[in-house]
């Protein structure tokens, strides 16, 4: 039993330390601990909805969309059009990028190019609905130039990532 406990503590050392700190903080300041747990719960709930949606989308595409269609639209055959489509889709996507990683994995297993996925993730930094607000605060020249450069960088980084991933 002692050996199992030591093995558990070694394997989950960071989690154990964080749990102990959390327990100590609960006793030192229960009100703040309650607020922290409450905020963590609602954050988890919001992320759970996104994760379920993405899982459904990935499963739907996996079962409904044929592999050759994905290859044609986002694969090697698509050329620069696929990368441009990925960059445009990236600017339209909302939510945390890591929630969509299972979806991106599914797309790659169906034949999507690495550059298309990398470009989509890079272009995610552009938030189209926020551009008018950013223009009011930062000015039109700055916001448009910044977003243009992010868009171009997303495309370039997609090709760079594809080059290094495909090195054998």
N, C-alpha and C positions, 0 to 999 in steps of 0.2 A: 504494500500500500504506500509506504514511504517513497519507494522507488518511482511509483506512478506519479505521486505528487511532485517530486523533484523533476521528473521528465516533463510534466505539464508546465511547471513554472519556467523551465528552460525554453520550452517551445513557445510559450505565450508570455514571455517576460515583459514586453512592452505593454500588452493588454493588462497584465496583472498590476503593473506599476500605475497605469492610468486609472484602473479600477480602485486601487488603494487611495490615490489622490482624490478621486471623486468622493469616496466614502468619508474621507477626512473633511473635505469641503462641505459635505452635507451637514456634518456636525458643527462646523464653524459658522456657516451662513446658510441655514435651511431655505430662506426665501429666495436667495440667488440660485441655489441648487434647483429649486422648484422651477424657476423661470428658465434655467438652462435645459432642464429635462423637457419642459413644455415646448420651448423653441426647437429642440432637437426632434421631438415627436412630429411637430407640424412640418418641419423641413423634410423629414423622412416620408411623411404622408404625401407631400407634394412631389418628391422624387419618385415615390412608388408609382404614382399615376403616370408619370412620364415613362418610367421603365416598363410598365405594363403596356402602354401604347406602343412603344418602340418594339417590344417583344411581339406584339400582335402584328405590327407592320412587317417585321422581319419574317415572321412565320407565314404571313399572307403572301409576301413576295416569293418566299421559298416554295410554296405550294402552288401558286397560281401563275406566276410569271415564268415562262420558259427560259432556260439558260441561254439559248441562242439570241433571244431578244435583248437580254442584258448585255451579252457580248457585242451585239450590233450597236446598241445605244451608248454603252459605257466602256466597252472593251477596246482591244487593239484596233479593231476595224473602225472605231469611231474617230480616231485621229484627234485633231485639235478641237473638233466639234464636241466631243465627249468631255474634254477638259473644260471647255467654255461652259458647257451645260452644268458640270459639277460646280464650277465657280459661281454660276448664277444661282443654283440651288442652295449653295452654302450661304449666300447673302440673304436668302429667304427663310432659312431655318432658325428656329428659336429653341431655347432650352439649353441645358448643359451638353456639351459635345460628347463627354464620356458616356452619357446615357445612350447615345446612338452608336457606340462602338460595336455592339452585337449586330446591329443593322449593317454597318459598314463591312463587318466580317462576312456576313451573309452575301452581300453584294460582291465582295471579292471572290468568294467561293463560287459564285455564279458567273464569274468572268470579267468583272469590272476591273479596269486598270488601276494600279496603285496610284498613278498620277491623278486620276479622277477623284479618288477618295481623299488623297492628301490635299488636293486643291479645294475640295468641298470643306474640309476641316479648316484650312487656312482662311477661306473666304467667310467663314462663320464669324470672324471678328467684325465684319461689316453688319451693322444692324439697320436695315432700311427704315423701319418705323421710327428709329431714334434720330435719323439724320435731320429732320426739321428742328427738333429740340437742340441738337448739337450746333446747328447753324445759328440759332438765336444766341447761344452762349459763347460760341467760339468763332463765329464768322464763316461766311460762305466759302471764301477762298481756302481757309485752313481745312475745313471739313471735307470739301470736295477733293482737294489734293491728297489729304490723308487717306480717304477711302479709295481713291484711284490707285495710290501706291500700295495699299493693302491688297487690293484686287490683283494688281500686277504681281506682287510678291507671292500671293497665293498660287498663281499659275506657275511662276518660276519654281517655287518650292515644291510643287507637285511633280514637276519633271526631275528636279534634283533628287527628291525622295525615291522616285521610281528608278532612277539611274543606280543609286546606291543599294536599293533593295534587290535589284535584279543582277547585281554583280555576283558572279559565281566564284 
